[in-house]
């Protein structure tokens, strides 16, 4: 990673989250990497070119390549991908048995971790935020006779209402009340089915801890139905785990740059000594050329951007002068 600022991204179809240095900093609607980068640059008040993106473990090679391509189109230059399971591992306690339920927009997934390893998992594709939006949209269309509204617009409306009802008992739309219990009644059976899956995992593995994460876990009825399992709720689990990975990459990059700079400085000191040792053998033209190159290289070192090309050129020139002098003396 060349840039000191490396942001972590948990990219979701409904909401994407941004974190850095194990700190959540922003959420952005959808998976617009341009908006994500802009949000990070507003936060830091400087350009951001590096990112680590958490992607589902079942992403194939083509999907990963597409993500990297889109990130580059969005202005990122240094891009790393991390599997969501590995991101979760970065966030949970070591050497413990932990069950995680990631309730996302496009799917929900149970993952059981034991001794820093994902041992078992189960994806439920029809219990997720997108499916709940479809169910809610169908109800809205029938309730309000919305034959002229497009499916896309109605889905967006349903998603917005779903979010509002997570924090309000009711909302008013078209002079009509829409109650939280209306929405909860529509999804109750699906959430109960997910809870049965949780119970099966808990009975099978007896985890030390059960964690709910993802946007769907913020829905009140989900918390209510899962309450008997005494889960912990951590909506930023994945992005914070990704942030730890990003911080380690930044640290390794800085250590590598520091190591490379120290090595170059040693080379510069070696060259300085070599030039002094052959000053008497130099013509005025050679001396001027050597010291000009030497000053240029020293100036670049001061800016932590030394060029090995200049250093090699200096070393070659010194070597040539020594060889020519040896031939003459011989």
C-alpha positions as CSV (number, residue, x, y, z in Angstrom):
1,X,0.0,0.0,0.0
2,X,1.5,3.3,-1.1
3,X,-0.9,5.6,0.6
4,X,-1.0,6.0,4.4
5,X,-4.8,6.1,4.5
6,X,-6.3,2.7,3.8
7,X,-10.0,2.5,4.3
8,X,-12.0,-0.7,5.0
9,X,-15.2,-1.3,3.1
10,X,-18.1,-3.7,3.9
11,X,-19.9,-3.4,0.5
12,X,-23.6,-4.2,0.6
13,X,-26.4,-3.9,-1.9
14,X,-28.5,-1.8,0.6
15,X,-25.8,-0.1,2.7
16,X,-22.0,0.0,2.5
17,X,-19.9,0.8,5.6
18,X,-16.5,2.4,5.9
19,X,-14.0,2.1,8.7
20,X,-10.4,2.9,9.4
21,X,-8.0,2.0,12.3
22,X,-10.7,-0.1,13.9
23,X,-13.1,2.9,13.9
24,X,-16.4,3.1,12.0
25,X,-16.6,6.4,10.2
26,X,-19.6,6.3,7.7
27,X,-22.3,4.4,6.0
28,X,-23.3,5.0,2.3
29,X,-26.5,3.9,0.6
30,X,-25.9,1.0,-1.9
31,X,-22.5,-0.1,-3.2
32,X,-21.4,3.0,-5.0
33,X,-17.6,3.0,-4.7
34,X,-17.3,6.5,-6.1
35,X,-19.6,7.8,-3.2
36,X,-17.7,5.6,-0.7
37,X,-14.4,7.1,-1.8
38,X,-15.8,10.6,-1.7
39,X,-17.2,10.1,1.8
40,X,-13.8,8.9,3.0
41,X,-12.1,11.9,1.4
42,X,-14.6,14.3,3.1
43,X,-13.9,12.7,6.4
44,X,-10.1,12.8,6.1
45,X,-10.0,16.1,4.0
46,X,-7.4,14.5,1.7
47,X,-7.3,12.0,-1.2
48,X,-7.8,8.3,-0.5
49,X,-6.4,5.8,-2.9
50,X,-6.2,2.6,-0.9
51,X,-8.9,0.2,0.3
52,X,-9.6,-3.3,1.6
53,X,-13.0,-4.6,0.6
54,X,-14.8,-7.4,2.4
55,X,-16.5,-9.7,-0.1
56,X,-18.6,-12.9,0.4
57,X,-16.6,-16.1,0.7
58,X,-18.5,-17.7,-2.2
59,X,-17.5,-15.0,-4.7
60,X,-15.9,-16.6,-7.7
61,X,-12.8,-15.3,-9.6
62,X,-14.8,-13.3,-12.0
63,X,-16.8,-11.5,-9.3
64,X,-13.6,-10.6,-7.5
65,X,-12.1,-9.3,-10.6
66,X,-15.2,-7.2,-11.3
67,X,-15.0,-5.7,-7.8
68,X,-11.3,-4.7,-8.3
69,X,-12.1,-3.3,-11.8
70,X,-15.0,-1.2,-10.4
71,X,-12.8,0.0,-7.5
72,X,-10.1,1.1,-10.0
73,X,-12.8,2.9,-12.1
74,X,-13.8,4.7,-8.9
75,X,-10.3,6.1,-8.3
76,X,-8.8,3.6,-6.0
77,X,-5.2,2.5,-6.9
78,X,-4.3,0.1,-4.2
79,X,-7.1,-2.5,-3.7
80,X,-7.2,-5.7,-1.6
81,X,-10.1,-8.1,-1.1
82,X,-10.7,-10.0,2.1
83,X,-13.3,-12.8,2.6
84,X,-16.1,-11.9,5.0
85,X,-15.4,-14.9,7.1
86,X,-11.8,-13.7,7.6
87,X,-13.1,-10.3,8.4
88,X,-15.3,-11.7,11.2
89,X,-12.4,-13.7,12.5
90,X,-10.5,-10.5,12.9
91,X,-13.3,-9.1,15.1
92,X,-14.1,-12.0,17.4
93,X,-12.2,-13.4,20.4
94,X,-9.5,-16.0,19.7
95,X,-9.9,-19.6,20.7
96,X,-13.6,-19.4,21.4
97,X,-16.6,-21.1,20.0
98,X,-18.7,-18.4,18.4
99,X,-21.8,-18.5,16.2
100,X,-22.4,-15.5,14.0
101,X,-25.6,-14.7,12.1
102,X,-24.9,-12.2,9.3
103,X,-28.3,-10.9,8.3
104,X,-27.6,-9.1,5.0
105,X,-29.5,-7.6,2.1
106,X,-29.0,-10.3,-0.5
107,X,-28.7,-13.3,1.9
108,X,-28.3,-14.3,5.5
109,X,-25.7,-16.7,6.8
110,X,-25.0,-18.6,9.9
111,X,-21.2,-19.2,10.5
112,X,-19.8,-21.3,13.4
113,X,-16.2,-20.5,14.4
114,X,-14.1,-22.7,16.6
115,X,-10.4,-22.0,17.4
116,X,-10.0,-19.3,14.7
117,X,-11.6,-21.3,12.0
118,X,-14.9,-21.4,10.2
119,X,-16.2,-24.9,10.9
120,X,-19.7,-24.8,9.6
121,X,-22.0,-22.4,7.8
122,X,-25.4,-22.2,6.2
123,X,-26.7,-19.6,3.7
124,X,-30.4,-18.8,3.7
125,X,-31.0,-16.9,0.4
126,X,-34.7,-16.2,0.9
127,X,-34.5,-14.7,4.4
128,X,-32.8,-11.4,3.8
129,X,-33.4,-7.6,3.4
130,X,-34.1,-7.8,-0.4
131,X,-36.8,-10.5,0.1
132,X,-38.4,-8.5,2.9
133,X,-38.5,-5.5,0.6
134,X,-40.3,-7.6,-2.1
135,X,-42.9,-8.9,0.4
136,X,-43.5,-5.4,1.8
137,X,-43.7,-3.9,-1.7
138,X,-46.4,-6.4,-2.7
139,X,-48.4,-5.5,0.4
140,X,-48.1,-1.8,-0.3
141,X,-49.2,-2.3,-3.9
142,X,-52.3,-4.2,-2.9
143,X,-53.1,-2.0,0.1
144,X,-52.8,1.3,-1.8
145,X,-53.7,0.1,-5.3
146,X,-50.4,1.2,-6.7
147,X,-50.8,-0.2,-10.2
148,X,-49.0,2.8,-11.9
149,X,-45.8,2.7,-9.7
150,X,-42.9,0.8,-11.2
151,X,-41.5,-2.2,-9.4
152,X,-38.2,-0.5,-8.9
153,X,-39.7,2.6,-7.3
154,X,-41.9,0.6,-5.1
155,X,-39.0,-1.5,-3.9
156,X,-37.1,1.6,-3.0
157,X,-40.2,2.9,-1.1
158,X,-40.6,-0.4,0.7
159,X,-36.9,-0.3,1.8
160,X,-37.2,3.3,3.1
161,X,-40.4,2.4,5.0
162,X,-38.7,-0.7,6.4
163,X,-35.8,1.5,7.8
164,X,-38.2,4.1,9.2
165,X,-40.3,1.4,11.0
166,X,-37.2,0.1,12.7
167,X,-37.2,3.4,14.7
168,X,-40.9,4.3,14.7
169,X,-44.1,2.5,15.6
170,X,-45.9,3.9,12.6
171,X,-45.5,6.2,9.6
172,X,-48.1,8.2,7.6
173,X,-48.2,7.8,3.9
174,X,-51.0,9.1,1.6
175,X,-52.9,10.1,4.7
176,X,-52.9,6.5,5.9
177,X,-51.1,4.9,8.8
178,X,-48.6,2.1,8.2
179,X,-47.8,0.3,11.4
180,X,-44.6,-1.5,12.4
181,X,-46.8,-4.5,13.2
182,X,-48.0,-4.5,9.6
183,X,-44.5,-5.1,8.4
184,X,-43.6,-7.5,11.2
185,X,-46.6,-9.6,10.5
186,X,-45.5,-10.0,6.9
187,X,-42.0,-11.3,7.8
188,X,-42.7,-13.1,11.1
189,X,-42.7,-16.6,9.7
190,X,-39.4,-16.1,7.8
191,X,-37.7,-14.7,11.0
192,X,-39.0,-17.6,13.0
193,X,-37.6,-20.0,10.4
194,X,-34.2,-18.3,10.8
195,X,-34.5,-18.7,14.6
196,X,-35.1,-22.4,14.2
197,X,-31.8,-22.6,12.2
198,X,-30.1,-20.7,15.0
199,X,-31.4,-23.1,17.6
200,X,-30.2,-26.1,15.6
201,X,-26.6,-24.6,15.4
202,X,-26.7,-23.8,19.1
203,X,-27.8,-27.3,20.1
204,X,-25.2,-28.8,17.9
205,X,-22.2,-26.7,18.8
206,X,-23.0,-25.1,22.2
207,X,-21.2,-21.8,21.3
208,X,-19.7,-19.6,24.0
209,X,-21.2,-16.6,22.2
210,X,-23.9,-15.8,19.6
211,X,-23.5,-12.6,17.6
212,X,-26.1,-10.9,15.3
213,X,-24.7,-8.6,12.6
214,X,-25.8,-7.1,9.3
215,X,-28.5,-4.6,8.5
216,X,-31.4,-7.1,9.0
217,X,-30.4,-7.5,12.6
218,X,-31.5,-4.0,13.2
219,X,-35.2,-4.9,12.5
220,X,-37.0,-4.9,15.9
221,X,-38.9,-8.2,15.3
222,X,-35.6,-10.0,14.5
223,X,-34.2,-8.8,17.9
224,X,-37.4,-9.8,19.6
225,X,-37.6,-13.4,18.2
226,X,-33.9,-14.0,18.7
227,X,-33.9,-12.6,22.3
228,X,-34.2,-16.1,23.9
229,X,-30.7,-16.9,22.5
230,X,-29.2,-13.9,24.3
231,X,-27.3,-12.7,21.3
232,X,-24.8,-9.8,21.2
233,X,-25.6,-7.3,18.5
234,X,-22.7,-5.8,16.5
235,X,-23.8,-4.2,13.3
236,X,-20.2,-3.2,12.3
237,X,-18.6,-6.6,12.9
238,X,-17.4,-7.2,9.4
239,X,-16.2,-3.7,8.5
240,X,-14.2,-3.4,11.7
241,X,-12.6,-6.8,11.1
242,X,-11.7,-5.6,7.6
243,X,-10.3,-2.4,9.2
244,X,-7.9,-4.5,11.3
245,X,-6.6,-6.2,8.2
246,X,-6.2,-2.8,6.4
247,X,-4.3,-1.4,9.4
248,X,-1.9,-4.3,9.3
249,X,-1.3,-3.8,5.6
250,X,-0.6,-0.1,6.2
251,X,1.8,-0.9,9.0
252,X,3.6,-3.5,6.9
253,X,3.9,-1.0,4.0
254,X,5.4,1.7,6.3
255,X,7.9,-0.8,7.7
256,X,8.8,-1.9,4.2
257,X,9.3,1.7,3.1
258,X,11.3,2.5,6.2
259,X,13.5,-0.5,5.6
260,X,14.0,0.4,2.0
261,X,14.9,4.0,2.8
262,X,17.5,2.9,5.4
263,X,19.1,0.6,2.9
264,X,19.3,3.4,0.3
265,X,20.8,5.7,2.9
266,X,23.5,3.2,3.6
267,X,24.2,3.0,-0.1
268,X,24.5,6.8,-0.3
269,X,27.0,6.9,2.5
270,X,29.0,4.2,0.7
271,X,29.0,6.2,-2.5
272,X,30.0,9.4,-0.6
273,X,33.1,7.5,0.8
274,X,33.9,6.1,-2.7
275,X,33.8,9.6,-4.3
276,X,36.0,11.1,-1.7
277,X,38.5,8.2,-2.1
278,X,38.9,8.8,-5.9
279,X,38.7,12.7,-6.0
280,X,42.3,13.0,-7.0
281,X,41.7,10.7,-10.0
282,X,38.8,12.7,-11.3
283,X,38.8,15.2,-14.1
284,X,36.9,18.4,-13.5
285,X,34.1,17.2,-15.8
286,X,33.9,13.9,-14.0
287,X,33.9,15.5,-10.6
288,X,31.2,18.0,-11.6
289,X,29.0,15.2,-13.0
290,X,29.5,12.9,-10.0
291,X,28.7,15.6,-7.4
292,X,25.7,16.8,-9.3
293,X,24.2,13.3,-9.4
294,X,25.1,12.8,-5.8
295,X,23.3,16.0,-4.7
296,X,20.2,15.0,-6.7
297,X,20.1,11.6,-5.0
298,X,20.6,13.1,-1.5
299,X,17.7,15.5,-2.1
300,X,15.4,12.6,-3.1
301,X,16.5,10.7,0.0
302,X,15.4,13.7,2.2
303,X,12.0,13.4,0.6
304,X,11.8,9.6,1.2
305,X,11.6,9.0,-2.6
306,X,15.1,7.9,-3.5
307,X,15.7,6.5,-7.0
308,X,17.6,3.3,-7.3
309,X,18.3,4.3,-10.9
310,X,20.4,7.3,-9.8
311,X,22.2,5.2,-7.1
312,X,23.1,2.5,-9.6
313,X,24.3,5.2,-12.1
314,X,26.5,6.7,-9.4
315,X,27.9,3.3,-8.4
316,X,28.6,2.5,-12.1
317,X,30.4,5.8,-12.6
318,X,32.6,5.3,-9.6
319,X,33.4,1.8,-10.7
320,X,34.3,2.9,-14.2
321,X,36.7,5.6,-12.9
322,X,38.4,3.1,-10.6
323,X,38.8,0.7,-13.4
324,X,40.2,3.3,-15.8
325,X,42.6,4.5,-13.1
326,X,43.8,0.9,-12.4
327,X,44.5,0.4,-16.2
328,X,46.5,3.6,-16.4
329,X,48.6,2.8,-13.3
330,X,49.2,-0.7,-14.5
